[in-house]
Amino acid sequence: MMKNLTIIFILLLSLISIGTFAQKREDKHKIVFQFTNANDTIQQKAFTNQLNNLTNHWPKAKYEVVVYNMGLEYLMTTKSKHIAAIKALHAKGVHFLVCENTMKNRKITKEQLIPEVEYVPAGIAEIVEKQEQGWSYIKGGF
């Protein structure tokens, strides 16, 4: 009887361990995207699709999109074709960060951007810091 209980206990412990290791650890993913070419509306669409696909696959992961250079059009109220999708992604926890250096150099004001964005002094520096903290880097678009 004791031998049977020991075997059952070992089997249960094994099943619990296997189940624990087999679980998707989506909450461990931290991904920083670089987006710099929104003049091309095909790039905007491709990038929006990439973000939607990934946030559907890993809904609990952390996402940060660093936008600079010619990427600002993606977040501009008068130039973006994907504002509704960006707002939906933001509601799912995607953070859109705009480079203040780019804004200054291109003379773009905060009023020209959607209100869901956040700001960083230097976009490239933000990406480097995230990589140093263990975030995965992805260039958005194609």
C-alpha positions as a Python dict, from the first residue, in 0.01 Angstrom:
ca = {
    (1, 'M'): (0, 0, 0),
    (2, 'M'): (277, 246, 94),
    (3, 'K'): (467, 155, -222),
    (4, 'N'): (159, 235, -434),
    (5, 'L'): (113, 573, -261),
    (6, 'T'): (478, 657, -322),
    (7, 'I'): (446, 573, -692),
    (8, 'I'): (127, 780, -722),
    (9, 'F'): (292, 1072, -542),
    (10, 'I'): (594, 1057, -775),
    (11, 'L'): (368, 1043, -1082),
    (12, 'L'): (163, 1342, -964),
    (13, 'L'): (475, 1541, -886),
    (14, 'S'): (613, 1461, -1231),
    (15, 'L'): (291, 1571, -1402),
    (16, 'I'): (285, 1898, -1208),
    (17, 'S'): (649, 1966, -1298),
    (18, 'I'): (593, 1892, -1666),
    (19, 'G'): (285, 2116, -1671),
    (20, 'T'): (477, 2399, -1511),
    (21, 'F'): (761, 2382, -1762),
    (22, 'A'): (523, 2345, -2057),
    (23, 'Q'): (328, 2662, -1978),
    (24, 'K'): (379, 2955, -2212),
    (25, 'R'): (578, 3216, -2027),
    (26, 'E'): (447, 3507, -2230),
    (27, 'D'): (475, 3749, -1940),
    (28, 'K'): (854, 3718, -1947),
    (29, 'H'): (879, 3872, -2295),
    (30, 'K'): (983, 4236, -2319),
    (31, 'I'): (1008, 4372, -2672),
    (32, 'V'): (1126, 4714, -2786),
    (33, 'F'): (1047, 4811, -3144),
    (34, 'Q'): (1217, 5076, -3354),
    (35, 'F'): (996, 5248, -3610),
    (36, 'T'): (1150, 5511, -3834),
    (37, 'N'): (976, 5503, -4173),
    (38, 'A'): (611, 5598, -4169),
    (39, 'N'): (620, 5802, -4489),
    (40, 'D'): (550, 5472, -4661),
    (41, 'T'): (188, 5379, -4579),
    (42, 'I'): (268, 5015, -4665),
    (43, 'Q'): (526, 5026, -4383),
    (44, 'Q'): (261, 5166, -4149),
    (45, 'K'): (22, 4884, -4235),
    (46, 'A'): (290, 4614, -4208),
    (47, 'F'): (403, 4745, -3871),
    (48, 'T'): (48, 4768, -3738),
    (49, 'N'): (-9, 4408, -3847),
    (50, 'Q'): (314, 4298, -3675),
    (51, 'L'): (207, 4461, -3349),
    (52, 'N'): (-144, 4313, -3368),
    (53, 'N'): (-12, 3965, -3442),
    (54, 'L'): (239, 3973, -3158),
    (55, 'T'): (5, 4124, -2898),
    (56, 'N'): (-253, 3858, -2988),
    (57, 'H'): (9, 3584, -2953),
    (58, 'W'): (159, 3719, -2628),
    (59, 'P'): (-104, 3943, -2469),
    (60, 'K'): (83, 3967, -2136),
    (61, 'A'): (423, 4062, -2280),
    (62, 'K'): (564, 4413, -2241),
    (63, 'Y'): (579, 4622, -2559),
    (64, 'E'): (748, 4952, -2627),
    (65, 'V'): (757, 5123, -2967),
    (66, 'V'): (1025, 5388, -3004),
    (67, 'V'): (943, 5622, -3290),
    (68, 'Y'): (1188, 5869, -3439),
    (69, 'N'): (1312, 6016, -3766),
    (70, 'M'): (1049, 5974, -4040),
    (71, 'G'): (844, 5745, -3815),
    (72, 'L'): (659, 6030, -3646),
    (73, 'E'): (401, 6042, -3924),
    (74, 'Y'): (270, 5712, -3789),
    (75, 'L'): (157, 5895, -3474),
    (76, 'M'): (52, 6227, -3626),
    (77, 'T'): (-319, 6303, -3620),
    (78, 'T'): (-321, 6442, -3975),
    (79, 'K'): (-90, 6188, -4142),
    (80, 'S'): (-147, 5845, -3990),
    (81, 'K'): (-387, 5600, -4153),
    (82, 'H'): (-388, 5375, -3844),
    (83, 'I'): (-490, 5592, -3551),
    (84, 'A'): (-778, 5364, -3444),
    (85, 'A'): (-548, 5060, -3450),
    (86, 'I'): (-276, 5247, -3258),
    (87, 'K'): (-528, 5349, -2992),
    (88, 'A'): (-646, 4986, -2965),
    (89, 'L'): (-286, 4868, -2928),
    (90, 'H'): (-225, 5134, -2663),
    (91, 'A'): (-534, 5009, -2477),
    (92, 'K'): (-374, 4660, -2483),
    (93, 'G'): (-63, 4799, -2311),
    (94, 'V'): (164, 4893, -2601),
    (95, 'H'): (365, 5206, -2517),
    (96, 'F'): (446, 5443, -2803),
    (97, 'L'): (747, 5661, -2725),
    (98, 'V'): (845, 5958, -2940),
    (99, 'C'): (1196, 6097, -2965),
    (100, 'E'): (1208, 6460, -2853),
    (101, 'N'): (1529, 6517, -3052),
    (102, 'T'): (1342, 6427, -3370),
    (103, 'M'): (1052, 6651, -3273),
    (104, 'K'): (1288, 6944, -3221),
    (105, 'N'): (1481, 6882, -3544),
    (106, 'R'): (1164, 6841, -3750),
    (107, 'K'): (975, 7118, -3569),
    (108, 'I'): (692, 6886, -3470),
    (109, 'T'): (487, 6977, -3163),
    (110, 'K'): (310, 6753, -2914),
    (111, 'E'): (-21, 6892, -3039),
    (112, 'Q'): (44, 6730, -3377),
    (113, 'L'): (70, 6383, -3220),
    (114, 'I'): (-199, 6157, -3082),
    (115, 'P'): (-244, 6194, -2705),
    (116, 'E'): (-156, 5829, -2635),
    (117, 'V'): (216, 5883, -2696),
    (118, 'E'): (488, 5926, -2437),
    (119, 'Y'): (815, 6111, -2486),
    (120, 'V'): (1183, 6026, -2444),
    (121, 'P'): (1475, 6266, -2488),
    (122, 'A'): (1663, 6040, -2735),
    (123, 'G'): (1499, 5750, -2918),
    (124, 'I'): (1816, 5555, -2994),
    (125, 'A'): (1932, 5589, -2633),
    (126, 'E'): (1596, 5448, -2518),
    (127, 'I'): (1644, 5142, -2741),
    (128, 'V'): (2001, 5089, -2617),
    (129, 'E'): (1890, 5114, -2253),
    (130, 'K'): (1608, 4863, -2307),
    (131, 'Q'): (1848, 4618, -2472),
    (132, 'E'): (2088, 4658, -2179),
    (133, 'Q'): (1795, 4566, -1952),
    (134, 'G'): (1734, 4246, -2147),
    (135, 'W'): (1457, 4358, -2384),
    (136, 'S'): (1445, 4200, -2730),
    (137, 'Y'): (1493, 4443, -3018),
    (138, 'I'): (1279, 4437, -3335),
    (139, 'K'): (1292, 4678, -3628),
    (140, 'G'): (929, 4751, -3711),
    (141, 'G'): (804, 4737, -4067),
    (142, 'F'): (1020, 4578, -4333),
}
